[in-house]
Amino acid sequence: MSFLDLAQTRYATKRYNPAKPIPPGKIEELKQILRLAPSSINCQPWKFTFVQDPELKAKLAAVSMYNEHKIQDAPLLIVFQVVQDLEVFEDFARNEWEERMAEMFFQAREALSEAQIQGWFTLQVYIALGFCLAACASLELDATPMEGIEKEKYAELLGCTSHHPVLAVCVGYRADDDFNDPARQPKIRRALEVVVESR
Ligand SMILES: Cc1cc2nc3c(=O)[nH]c(=O)nc-3n(C[C@H](O)[C@H](O)[C@H](O)COP(=O)(O)O)c2cc1C
């Protein structure tokens, strides 16, 4: 399938088939793909937690606002986290990073406030989200990006220390009666000439 076809057919799944597991090979592939997501100066300020354990998934579902049922039914929940402890990140930059990249980071670190660095790191997590959604489509998996989660409660349940949840993604297979399936609910987007200009 071409990328355009994937973009036309993927969608934010609202109802999952709880009886259809994801082949383990696809989950492993998704992990490898996320590791390869691009980021500014290759800073990789993230952690991706793959949750398949039904008990933990149910606890996270219960603190996920209107997303509860999706998380209960989807076989996989991925929690996207951003590094929060800048000292942990600085140790990584000092000890593990190519010198040129580390220099760029420490220059940026001097020019920016802690809040600005956090904001910049969080933007990188959203790049990984886009990468993940495209990857799911290419693996013929359905997915739902979700900002509608209680991040503090996620952090407690996952025992987060250096990193903090930003958003989560359900992955699985759509239910036959999903009202949001593009076969029933055509995609709604602004006109091409409004959002794209050619000069
Ligand atoms: C960052 C982000 C957060 C989102 N959060 C939620 C969410 O919490 N729950 C949900 O059902 N959909 C969520 N969505 C799905 C969007 O509503 C959906 O992507 C948008 O309406 C476009 O529809 P489509 O993805 O089906 O093409 C989110 C999407 C993005 C990109």
The ligand as an SDF file (V2000), in Angstrom:
LIG
                    3D

 31 33  0  0  0  0  0  0  0  0999 V2000
   -1.9120   14.2600   20.1190 C   0  0  0  0  0  0  0  0  0  0  0  0
   -3.2490   13.6150   19.9270 C   0  0  0  0  0  0  0  0  0  0  0  0
   -4.0670   13.3540   21.0180 C   0  0  0  0  0  0  0  0  0  0  0  0
   -5.2920   12.7130   20.8400 C   0  0  0  0  0  0  0  0  0  0  0  0
   -6.0260   12.3340   21.9430 N   0  0  0  0  0  0  0  0  0  0  0  0
   -7.1170   11.5480   21.7770 C   0  0  0  0  0  0  0  0  0  0  0  0
   -7.7600   10.9500   22.8900 C   0  0  0  0  0  0  0  0  0  0  0  0
   -7.3890   11.1470   24.0550 O   0  0  0  0  0  0  0  0  0  0  0  0
   -8.8240   10.1120   22.6340 N   0  0  0  0  0  0  0  0  0  0  0  0
   -9.2590    9.8420   21.3710 C   0  0  0  0  0  0  0  0  0  0  0  0
  -10.2020    9.0730   21.2090 O   0  0  0  0  0  0  0  0  0  0  0  0
   -8.6640   10.4070   20.2940 N   0  0  0  0  0  0  0  0  0  0  0  0
   -7.5970   11.2190   20.4590 C   0  0  0  0  0  0  0  0  0  0  0  0
   -6.9470   11.7420   19.3620 N   0  0  0  0  0  0  0  0  0  0  0  0
   -7.4420   11.4110   18.0150 C   0  0  0  0  0  0  0  0  0  0  0  0
   -7.8500   12.6370   17.1820 C   0  0  0  0  0  0  0  0  0  0  0  0
   -9.0740   13.1100   17.6080 O   0  0  0  0  0  0  0  0  0  0  0  0
   -7.8580   12.2060   15.7090 C   0  0  0  0  0  0  0  0  0  0  0  0
   -6.5530   11.8480   15.3290 O   0  0  0  0  0  0  0  0  0  0  0  0
   -8.3660   13.3190   14.7920 C   0  0  0  0  0  0  0  0  0  0  0  0
   -9.7130   13.5770   15.0350 O   0  0  0  0  0  0  0  0  0  0  0  0
   -8.1960   12.9420   13.3210 C   0  0  0  0  0  0  0  0  0  0  0  0
   -8.8880   11.7470   13.0300 O   0  0  0  0  0  0  0  0  0  0  0  0
   -8.1840   10.4490   12.4490 P   0  0  0  0  0  0  0  0  0  0  0  0
   -6.9480   10.1880   13.2980 O   0  0  0  0  0  0  0  0  0  0  0  0
   -9.2100    9.3600   12.6450 O   0  0  0  0  0  0  0  0  0  0  0  0
   -7.8450   10.6880   11.0370 O   0  0  0  0  0  0  0  0  0  0  0  0
   -5.7320   12.3930   19.5280 C   0  0  0  0  0  0  0  0  0  0  0  0
   -4.9100   12.6980   18.4240 C   0  0  0  0  0  0  0  0  0  0  0  0
   -3.6830   13.2680   18.6140 C   0  0  0  0  0  0  0  0  0  0  0  0
   -2.7970   13.5010   17.4170 C   0  0  0  0  0  0  0  0  0  0  0  0
  1  2  1  0
  2  3  1  0
  2 30  2  0
  3  4  2  0
  4  5  1  0
  4 28  1  0
  5  6  2  0
  6  7  1  0
  6 13  1  0
  7  8  2  0
  7  9  1  0
  9 10  1  0
 10 11  2  0
 10 12  1  0
 12 13  2  0
 13 14  1  0
 14 15  1  0
 14 28  1  0
 15 16  1  0
 16 17  1  0
 16 18  1  0
 18 19  1  0
 18 20  1  0
 20 21  1  0
 20 22  1  0
 22 23  1  0
 23 24  1  0
 24 25  2  0
 24 26  1  0
 24 27  1  0
 28 29  2  0
 29 30  1  0
 30 31  1  0
M  END
$$$$
